Amino acid sequence: MAGYYDVILGLIPLTLIGITGVVSVAGLSLTTAVLVGATVSILLIGHALFINGPVTPESKSATPLRTNSAD
């Protein structure tokens, strides 16, 4: 089964090419169409990195860091 990041990796080129093609066929210049497609692709990348970022599960056996405090 494909995970979230597998879907994102597939959607990045699809949105870049697909949206560029649709916007270009709709009548905008190719430069504008690429800009729109790239913006959507960048938003997908940003969502995958910052909104739903990859995190590692915290280890239960990890010990907390000690501080050098005077007792």
N, C-alpha and C positions, 0 to 999 in steps of 0.2 A: 504494500500500500504506500502511495506517495505521501510524504510528509509535507508540512507547510513550506519548508525551504526548497524542496523539490519542485513544488508548484510555482514558487516565486522564480526560481531559475528558468523554468519553462516560459513563464509569462513575460519575462524581460524582453527577449527578442521578439516574441509574438506581438507585444504591444508596440514595440518600436517599429516593426515592419507593418503590422496591420493598421495601426492608427495613422501612420505616415501615408499608407496607400489610400485609406478612406478619405482622409483630409485632402490629399492631392487630387483624387477623383472628384471630390466635392467642389473643386475649383480654386483652392488656394495654391499659392506657389509651392514648389518643392521645398524651398528653404523654410517656409513657414510650417509646412507639413512635418518636416523632420524635427523642427523645434517642438512642435506639439507632441509628437511621438516620443521624443527623448525626455520631455518633461514628465510624461506619465511613467516612463520607465524609471526615471530617477525617483519619483514618488514611491514606486514599488520597492526600490532598493532602500530608500530611507525608512519605509515602514518595516521592512524586514530587519534592518539594523537597529533602529532606535525605538520604535513602538513595540514591536514584538521581537526584541533582540534575543540572540542566542545566549542562554545562561547555562552554567554548569550547576548541577545539583550540589548543594553544600554537603560536605562529608560530616557524618554524625560523630566520627572519631576525632575530628579536628579539635585541637586544644586552642583556647583563646590566647592571644598574644599577651605577653607580660609587659607591664610598664615598669620603669624604674622609678618607683615612688618611695618616698621616705615613710617608713612606718612609725 
